[in-house]
Amino acid sequence: MSTRPLPDLAVFALVAERRSFRAAAQVLGVTASALSHTIRNLEARLDVRLLNRTTRSVAPTEAGERLLARLGPALADIDAALDEVAMFRDRPAGRLRINVASTAARMLLAPRLGGFMNAYPDVRVEIVCEDALADIVAGGFDCGVRLGERLQADMIAVPLGGELSQALVATPDYIARHGAPTQPEDLMTGHRCLLVRRASGQPYPWEFERKGRLVVVTPPPALLTDNGLVMLEACRAGAGLAFPFREAVADDIAQGRLVSLLEDWCEPFPGFFLYYPSRRQLSPALRAFIDWMRA
């Protein structure tokens, strides 16, 4: 079999998966016009149209969908083979794709990422932040980072960062105006609550636990947002009660800008985990990243 079409097929797979010449070009570090030229040449060679193009979108044709379905596993096998070869290098190298919850990206990855990249300059890192639980195998990711309670049973999970806790907080002014709740059920009436929205559009419930008793409430939201920073700024302005990770508001509590409420209901829980498929052999880059994050 001729190997000449392989680079062009890899380009096609990337464009088809990203549904964009521009997005694929950014990954490869080339121009979108160069990728468009590559796809045109591939289509001419195969005498089949693979992509439908408009000024706003790119989508595979039926033939393109069938080719992409076969190419995905084949290209993954090639990547795995190259990873195995990379084990014989003195230094980890290659691409490392990570799918991470946005909060974990801020709390865990951002402070450590620069040091890792300086220590391993031959590793190319790609990070996708999304709060929905992604299928990292289907998405072509090497690993993901999520809370342990959300992981699938067939994943190998490595704890990162230790236990976490949340803090129910409000400004002193808000408490003076609305009073302080004495139990989680008080949040359902008489309080303005600032909630974060799931990818599905529904708000994340607030979970409280004390001495083995779990109470889950979903207060009527005075604010519902998919951005935790927006929620926190509204809380700091006195707009209502928020329930973020304690680390995010530790300085506010210490300085008296926010007051921590229902503290005996905010017990710690297992934090974030780095996870990857149990059947996947660790690449040197992933092993180095795990070791760096744990250290």
ABEGO torsion letter per residue (X at the ends): XBAAAAAAAAAAAAAAAAGBAAAAAAAAGBBAAAAAAAAAAAAAAAGBBABBBBAABBBBBAAAAAAAAAAAAAAAAAAAAAAAAAAABABBBEBBBBBBBAAAAAAAAAAAAAAAAAABAABBBBBBBBABBBBAAAAGBABBBBBAAABBAABBBBBBGEBBBBBBBBBAAAAAAAEBBABAAAAABGBBBBBBBBAAGBBBBBBBBBGGBBBBBBBBBABBBABAAAAAAAAAAGAEBBBBBAAAAAAAAAAGABBBBGAAABBBBBBBBBBBBAABBBBAAAAAAAAAAAX
